[in-house]
Amino acid sequence: MRALHTSDWHIGRTFHGHSTDDHLAQVLAAIAQAVRDHHVDVVIVAGDVFDSSTPKAEAFTMLNSAVRAIRSAGAQVVLTSGNHDGPARLGHLAEFAAFGGVHVLADLRRLAVPVAVPDAHGEVLVYGIPYVHPEFLRGAFEDFDGRTHEAALSFAMDLIRDDARARVGEGARYVVASHCFASGEAGGGGREVHETTESTGRSEERDITRGGLDIVPPGVFQGPAYTALGHIHSRATLREDLRYSGAPLRFSFGELSSAKGAWLVDIGAAGLEGVEWLELPTPRRAVRLTGTLDHLLSPGVHEEDRDAWVDIVLTDDLRPRDAMRRAQEKFPHAVTLAHRPSTVAAHARETYADRTRGKSDAELIEAFLGFTRNGHGASPEEQELLADSLQALDAKEATR
């Protein structure tokens, strides 16, 4: 059996306020083509299918189009819910969809009910663990009283191992999809890895970090021929049989260095036979450009980045006026801009009284501008305007 492991589609997500729908549609179409080209039997989506627990109608339309194309290419589809998804909405009509080869595994009470994928050696069982917060699991199973994600995933994996043995015996070949934060160390702090730099701030995203209780050690996932993980947006290999595929599309500048694609996983008669990385297309690159505004806008500089998502870091000593507007004339998809001057003026540590004692109004204004403008005071035009304004004030005071 050959599986394609992907995750974190985040249908409906924006890139700094700009829609990614068209780009994601291209990538999902490439996944369907990969199914055809590489003779994939099942596509596993390990959580965060949608970016919101209340997705818009257009998000469902995109999902329907994607799974229809994958099914037409010849593969079954297994989707699990992640912390962004609303399990009830994602799982709506799941029983009906299963008759068409699309299996939505979003019900915690059925996490030990697999999808059987036939191959030349019998069947490979595919289990999906929906995003499993301990509180959710306690609501679904009266005999679970754990308080950590490690305890919750351990409980779920025990159920799955027992079910696989009951169905096939000790030699059962099975695959598990899980949406969680697996790490080499138990305990410790940290937010979701893919959002340490760029946070969505969406109210529907559940906080899954409470004193490091979200971290799950790799040892929990013992037994499956392969475990398809979701939740981290960069690909990662924890063991040969335990991997993150990452998101298929860049959703923030925090993902600049991460490769985008999916894993092709081969399960043979004795278990895992091989895993191969499959690159997916990048409809629009994301780049970070650093320099002075005049340099970045110079002819011939970064011409290859005109169509990319652009994060601009300006190093001008003084922030240029209308910097974003001017930048977007060359880079129409520039979406963020920061000012980090290469030279930072030093300011004496004086009290307010010391800084103002004995100074005229013009000197105070000049000092203030120098402080707020990284050592640059008023321009000649501004000096002339300030002088006229101060003279007018003096004249007004004289008539009182």
C-alpha positions in Angstrom: 0.0 0.0 0.0 1.2 3.5 -0.8 0.0 6.4 1.3 0.5 10.1 0.8 0.9 11.9 4.1 -0.1 15.6 4.2 -1.6 17.8 6.9 -2.5 21.4 7.9 -4.3 22.5 4.8 -5.8 25.4 6.7 -8.4 26.0 4.1 -9.6 29.6 4.4 -6.4 31.0 6.0 -5.0 34.3 4.8 -1.4 35.4 4.4 -1.2 38.7 6.4 -4.8 39.5 5.4 -4.5 38.3 1.8 -6.4 35.3 0.6 -4.5 32.1 -0.1 -7.4 30.3 -1.7 -6.1 30.3 -5.3 -2.7 29.2 -4.2 -3.9 26.4 -2.0 -6.2 25.2 -4.8 -3.2 24.8 -7.1 -1.3 22.8 -4.4 -4.3 20.6 -3.7 -4.7 20.0 -7.4 -1.0 19.0 -7.5 -1.7 16.5 -4.7 -4.4 14.9 -6.8 -2.0 14.7 -9.8 0.7 13.1 -7.5 -1.9 10.4 -6.6 -2.2 9.6 -10.3 1.5 9.8 -11.1 2.7 7.8 -8.0 -0.1 5.3 -7.8 -1.2 6.4 -4.3 -3.8 4.2 -2.6 -4.8 6.6 0.3 -4.2 10.2 1.1 -4.0 10.9 4.8 -4.6 14.5 6.0 -3.5 14.7 9.7 -5.6 17.5 11.0 -6.3 21.2 10.5 -8.2 20.7 7.3 -9.9 24.1 7.8 -8.4 27.2 9.4 -11.5 27.9 11.4 -14.0 25.9 13.5 -16.7 27.8 11.6 -15.4 27.7 7.9 -17.2 29.7 5.2 -19.1 28.0 2.5 -16.2 28.6 0.1 -14.0 26.5 2.3 -16.3 23.5 2.0 -16.4 24.0 -1.8 -12.6 23.9 -2.0 -12.5 20.8 0.2 -15.1 19.1 -1.9 -13.2 19.9 -5.1 -9.9 18.6 -3.6 -11.3 15.3 -2.4 -13.2 14.8 -5.6 -10.0 15.2 -7.6 -8.1 12.8 -5.3 -10.9 10.2 -5.6 -11.0 10.6 -9.3 -7.2 10.0 -9.4 -7.8 6.7 -7.6 -7.0 7.1 -3.9 -9.2 6.9 -0.8 -9.1 10.0 1.5 -8.7 9.9 5.3 -9.1 13.2 7.1 -8.8 13.8 10.8 -9.7 17.0 12.7 -7.1 19.3 14.3 -7.3 22.0 16.9 -8.4 24.6 14.2 -11.2 22.4 13.0 -14.7 22.1 14.3 -15.1 18.3 14.6 -18.8 18.4 14.2 -18.7 20.5 11.1 -15.9 18.6 9.5 -17.5 15.3 10.4 -21.0 16.4 9.1 -22.2 13.6 6.7 -19.1 11.6 7.5 -21.0 8.3 7.3 -22.4 9.2 4.0 -19.0 10.3 2.6 -17.4 7.1 3.6 -19.5 5.3 1.0 -17.6 7.4 -1.6 -14.2 6.6 -0.2 -13.8 9.8 1.8 -13.3 9.0 5.5 -13.7 11.8 8.0 -12.4 10.7 11.4 -13.5 13.4 13.8 -15.4 11.5 16.5 -13.2 10.7 19.5 -15.6 7.9 20.5 -14.6 6.1 17.2 -10.9 6.7 17.3 -10.3 2.9 17.4 -12.4 2.3 14.3 -10.1 2.1 11.3 -10.4 2.5 7.6 -9.3 -0.7 5.9 -7.2 -0.2 2.7 -6.7 -3.3 0.7 -3.4 -4.2 -0.9 -1.7 -7.3 -2.3 -1.0 -8.6 1.2 -4.5 -8.1 2.7 -5.5 -4.9 4.4 -3.7 -2.0 6.0 -5.7 -0.4 8.8 -5.7 3.4 9.0 -6.7 4.9 12.3 -7.2 8.6 12.8 -6.9 10.3 16.2 -8.8 13.7 16.2 -7.2 16.5 18.1 -7.4 15.0 21.6 -7.4 17.5 24.4 -7.6 15.6 27.8 -10.8 17.4 28.6 -12.4 16.2 25.3 -11.2 12.6 26.0 -12.6 12.6 29.5 -16.0 13.5 28.0 -15.8 10.7 25.5 -14.4 7.9 27.8 -15.5 7.6 31.4 -12.5 5.4 32.3 -10.0 8.1 31.2 -8.9 10.5 34.0 -5.6 11.9 32.6 -4.7 15.6 32.6 -2.0 15.8 29.9 -1.8 15.4 26.2 0.7 12.6 26.7 -1.8 10.7 28.9 -4.5 11.3 26.3 -2.5 10.1 23.4 -1.3 7.1 25.4 -4.9 6.1 26.2 -5.8 6.5 22.5 -2.9 4.5 21.3 -3.7 1.7 23.7 -7.2 1.5 22.3 -5.8 1.4 18.8 -3.2 -1.3 19.5 -5.9 -3.4 21.2 -8.2 -3.0 18.2 -5.6 -3.8 15.6 -4.6 -7.0 17.5 -8.3 -8.0 17.8 -8.9 -7.6 14.1 -5.7 -9.0 12.6 -3.5 -10.4 15.4 0.0 -9.5 16.5 1.2 -9.0 13.0 -1.3 -6.3 12.2 -0.2 -3.7 9.7 -1.7 -0.3 10.6 -1.1 3.4 10.2 -2.1 6.2 12.7 -2.7 9.8 11.9 -2.5 12.2 14.9 -2.6 16.0 15.3 -0.4 16.9 18.2 3.0 18.3 19.3 5.4 15.4 19.5 8.8 16.2 20.8 11.9 14.3 21.9 11.5 15.5 25.5 8.5 15.2 27.7 7.5 18.4 29.6 8.9 21.8 29.0 7.4 24.9 27.7 6.6 26.3 24.3 3.7 27.3 22.1 2.8 25.7 18.8 6.0 25.5 16.9 4.6 26.9 13.6 3.2 30.0 15.3 6.1 31.1 17.5 6.8 33.9 15.0 3.5 34.6 13.3 0.4 34.2 15.4 -3.1 34.2 13.8 -4.7 35.5 17.0 -8.0 33.9 16.0 -10.4 33.3 18.8 -11.4 29.9 17.5 -7.9 28.5 17.8 -7.8 26.6 21.1 -4.9 27.2 23.5 -3.1 23.9 23.7 -0.2 25.0 25.9 -0.5 25.0 29.7 2.8 24.6 31.3 4.1 22.3 28.6 1.3 19.7 29.1 0.8 19.6 25.3 4.1 17.8 24.5 3.9 14.2 23.6 7.0 12.0 23.6 7.7 9.9 20.5 7.6 6.7 22.6 3.8 7.0 22.8 3.5 6.1 19.1 4.9 2.5 19.3 3.3 -0.2 17.2 2.1 1.4 13.9 4.0 0.7 10.7 3.9 4.5 10.2 2.5 7.5 12.2 1.4 10.5 10.2 1.7 13.6 12.4 0.1 17.0 11.9 0.2 20.4 13.7 3.7 21.6 13.0 4.0 23.5 9.7 7.5 22.4 8.8 8.4 18.8 7.9 10.2 16.9 10.5 11.4 13.3 11.1 11.3 12.1 14.7 11.8 8.5 13.7 11.8 6.7 10.4 8.2 5.7 11.1 7.1 9.0 12.8 7.0 12.2 10.8 5.5 15.6 10.3 4.7 16.5 6.7 4.2 20.2 7.5 1.7 22.4 5.8 1.7 22.3 1.9 1.6 26.1 1.7 3.5 28.9 3.5 1.2 30.8 5.7 3.7 33.1 7.4 7.2 34.5 7.0 8.1 32.3 9.9 8.1 29.4 7.4 10.6 30.8 5.0 13.1 28.0 5.4 10.7 25.1 5.5 10.3 22.8 2.4 6.7 22.3 1.3 5.5 18.9 0.2 4.2 15.6 1.4 5.6 12.1 2.3 5.0 9.1 0.1 4.9 6.1 2.4 5.1 2.5 1.3 3.8 -0.3 3.5 4.8 -3.8 2.5 4.0 -7.3 3.8 6.2 -6.9 6.8 5.4 -3.2 7.6 7.2 0.0 6.6 9.3 -0.4 3.4 10.2 3.2 2.6 9.4 6.9 2.8 10.1 9.5 0.1 9.7 13.2 0.1 7.5 14.7 -2.6 8.0 18.4 -3.4 4.8 20.4 -4.1 4.6 23.5 -6.2 5.0 27.0 -4.7 2.5 29.3 -6.3 4.1 32.4 -4.7 7.4 32.5 -2.9 7.8 34.3 0.4 11.0 36.4 0.9 12.4 38.8 3.4 14.3 41.7 1.9 16.6 43.9 4.0 18.3 47.2 3.1 17.6 50.8 2.7 14.5 51.7 0.8 16.5 53.5 -2.0 18.6 50.4 -2.5 15.7 48.0 -2.5 13.9 50.1 -5.1 17.0 50.5 -7.3 16.7 49.1 -10.9 18.0 45.6 -11.1 17.8 44.9 -7.4 15.6 41.9 -6.3 13.8 41.9 -9.7 13.2 38.2 -9.2 11.1 38.9 -6.1 8.5 41.2 -7.7 5.8 38.6 -7.6 6.7 37.1 -4.2 5.1 37.7 -0.8 7.6 40.3 0.6 8.5 41.1 4.2 10.6 44.3 4.1 13.1 45.3 6.8 14.4 48.8 6.3 17.8 49.7 7.6 17.6 53.5 6.8 18.7 55.6 9.8 15.5 57.6 9.4 12.3 55.8 8.4 11.4 57.0 4.9 8.0 58.6 4.3 5.3 56.5 2.5 7.7 53.6 2.7 5.1 50.8 2.2 3.3 52.6 -0.6 6.6 53.2 -2.4 7.7 49.6 -1.8 4.5 48.2 -3.2 5.0 50.1 -6.5 7.9 47.6 -7.1 6.7 44.7 -4.9 2.9 44.6 -5.2 2.7 41.7 -2.7 4.8 43.4 0.0 2.6 42.8 3.1 4.7 43.7 6.1 7.4 46.3 6.7 9.6 46.9 9.7 12.2 49.6 10.4 15.4 48.4 12.0 18.0 51.1 11.5 21.6 49.9 10.9 22.9 52.7 13.1 21.2 53.5 16.4 21.9 56.9 17.9 23.1 56.9 21.5 21.2 59.1 23.9 22.5 60.4 27.2 20.8 59.1 30.4 19.5 62.4 31.8 16.5 63.3 33.8 13.7 65.3 32.2 14.8 68.4 34.1 18.4 68.1 32.9 17.3 67.6 29.3 15.1 70.7 29.3 16.9 73.1 31.6 17.9 76.4 29.9 16.8 75.4 26.4 14.6 77.4 24.1 11.5 76.1 22.5 13.4 75.6 19.2 16.1 73.6 21.0 13.6 71.5 22.8 11.8 70.6 19.5 15.1 69.8 17.8 16.1 67.6 20.7 12.8 65.8 20.6 13.0 65.2 16.9 16.5 63.9 17.2 15.4 61.5 19.9 12.4 60.1 18.0 14.2 60.1 14.7 17.3 58.1 15.6 19.6 61.2 15.8 18.1 63.1 12.9 16.6 66.4 13.7 14.5 68.7 11.6 15.1 69.1 7.9 15.8 72.6 6.5 12.1 72.8 5.3 10.9 71.7 8.7 13.3 74.2 10.5 11.8 77.0 8.4 8.3 75.9 9.2 9.1 75.6 12.9 10.7 79.0 13.0 7.6 80.6 11.4 5.3 78.9 13.8 7.3 79.9 16.9 7.5 83.5 15.7 3.7 83.5 15.3 3.3 82.2 18.8 5.6 84.8 20.2 3.7 87.5 18.4 0.4 86.2 19.7 1.8 86.1 23.3 3.0 89.7 22.9 -0.5 91.1 22.2 -2.0 89.6 25.4 
